[in-house]
Structure formats: C-alpha cells, structure tokens
C-alpha cells in the first residue's frame, strides 16, 4: 500500500522591477508610474511592490495612491486588465480628482480605451522596443468619475515597463534619485546624426558652390582664363555633397512618418499648432529682444523656433530641387534629366542659378543667427539646449510644466 502525503508547495514569485515609464502626453511619466502603483495597503503583488518602490525612489513628493480593497476588480483569464478606483489623485495643476484606473496588457487596454492616432503610433513603437529588450509594458488608462459616481470613457495615459530584477543590462530612463533637476531625452540619435550631417553638407556645398559661382583662386593662363582640373574636383565635391544631402532629406521624411519619437513625427514640423502658440509667439519675440525676462517654457521648439525651422525645411527642399534641375542640364541625353531640368526653361537658367545662390546666402544667414541664439539660450535659460544636439537631452527643474509636454519628472 502506497501512502501519498500531500504537502503544500510554496512557489516563490520572481522579484520584479520597473524600468522606463512612457507618457501618452496628458500626464507626466511619474504620474503614470503613480497610477501603476495604486494598490490596497499592504499589497504583496510583485507589480504593485515594484511600482511603489520605483515611485518612492523617483518622486517622493507623489504619494503611492492607496485603494480600498472593495474598489479593486482584479484581472481575470478572460479579461487581461484590472480595474480599481483611485480617489483624490493629485493632478499637475494642484487639484485632485477621482479615477477608475485600468491596468493590464497593452493591446487589450488599447482596445478598451481611446487615444489619438498619432499618440497611439508612438506608444506602440516604444512598447515594441521595450518588449524587444525583454520588458513587459503594463498599460495604464483612466476614466474620470463625476460627483454622481458616473464613470466616463477610458483614455490611455501611457505604460510602465516591468521586468524580472534578475534581468541585467536593460537600460532604464527613470531617475535613480529625486534631485532638483531631471534630465529629459528630447532628440534621438538619428536626428542628431542628421543634424550634424546637415551642418557638414551645408558647409561643403556652400564653399564649393561659391567657388563654382566665382572661382577666385586657382591656376590661370596668361589671358586670365582658368586652367587645370581644379574646377572639375570642386564640381565633383559639390555634386557628391548634394546627393548625400538628398539622402539625408529622404531619411528625414521617412522618419517623420515612421519614428517612435514624437519629436521626429511630422506634426512637430507644423508651426503655431494652437491659439496658445500664437499668443506665446509674441512673448518669445519679446524675450529674444530683451524686452521681457521670461518666456514660455517649451521642451522642444518654441513657436518662433518652429516657425523658423519649418521655413528652413521649405528653403532646403527648394534648394535641393533647383540644384537637381541644374545638375540635369549636363545630362540632356537622358529623358529623365530632360524632364527634371524642364522648369529651368520656364524661368530661365540664369535666373534659377541666381536664385540657387541667394538661397545659399539665406542659409548662411540662418546659420549665423542659429549659432548666436543657441549660445544665448544656453546662457540665459540654462536648459542645456546647445549640448542637447550632442547628448540628446536637456535638464529641467522637476515639476516644471512645459507648454508642449507634461509636467517634468
């Protein structure tokens, strides 16, 4: 006779940790983390414990939202998200509000909560990157609760990444300590590469183009006619730089529709997106003119900068187009280049050459003003904007509230 002894087997759950937080744009990353940490007092759920630990380390000024156990509706096998009622949650403007918080699988939450199409694309791209790094995105959505306890529609607020503590080598963007300043990543690596390649190409194309326009040095014959192949080398440099610049322009257009970085997407290129931007434009101009000491805080580009950069994109596109037309003049044996250079005969070859040169001088005027304003902004505003195009980030006070981003920290 075999006697089987029943024993309780205690399964030790893996220790979890919170990596990065991502905001869909309505609230800060720390408040997304706070909503992910909301739980009944004494909860032993590994996700609740990890989120609470991360919040205490990052933002001691934001308490972990405590929830009544009766206000918790846990996830089920047929419903991959939990619901819980959070009362008196602190908002960015200092007020409080009641929410029903939905937390769970990203794809499931996206099916039951609303989010703008542009924000959804960026959210999914960032979540995919986190998944490839071995993390699991825990999505967070909220629904407002009015005075009569009626629950509104759910809106996606963002996600936090959850991973086993034993998983090493996974980068984390969360601040390790609640200092007075917070570093915010703004410009991606790809944009910084494009920026500095643009700088090099504008310099090379301007210098070589000016020499093509006015060959002011080089070997000459007795009657003053230039000799040798120097002009040929200069033209080769100019044409090579032009095609590199065209490739950079094409990659920028591609990233505007595919990037997971909201500051690379095409809506950021559109200036004066709202009435607030129109009002702030005047304030920024006064600040640049030393009429007022303070200017509205923007994380990326303020209205004047974005207006200027949008005009710059248009000018560069026109410069590429006219240069492409002029290049086609030397290849009239091919139907493609005949078609490309056709507009030259409408406006006149000499006029297009002159216009091409004028745009070059306009770009140099922008470069001079851009360098001055970048150094000036670093000196007066101390956001680290000049170094941001090298290391990708700026430093801002925790709690700062940019016009174009949620509260910092």
Buried (B, 14 or more C-beta within 10 A) or exposed (E): EEEEEEEEEEEEEEEBBBBBBBBBBBBBBBBBBBBBBBBBEEBEBBBBBBBBBBBBBBBEEBBBBBBEEEBBBEBEEEBBBBBBBBBEBBEEEEEEBBBBBBBBBBEBBBEBBEBBEEBBBBBBBBBEBBEEBBBBBBBBBBBBBEEEEEBEEBBBBBBBBBBBEEBEEBEBBBBEEBEEBBBBEBBBEBBBEBBEBBEEBBEBBBBBBBBBEEEEEEEEEEEEEEEEEBBEEBBEBBBBBBEBBBEBBEBBEEBBEEBBBBBBBEEBBEBBEEEEBEEBBEBBBBBBEEEEEEBBBBBBBBBBBBBBBBEBBEBBEEBBBBBBBBBBBEEEEEEEBEEBBEEBEEEEEEEBBEBBBEBBEBBBEBBEEBEEBBEBBBEEBEBBBBBBBEEBBBBBBBBBBBBBBBBBB
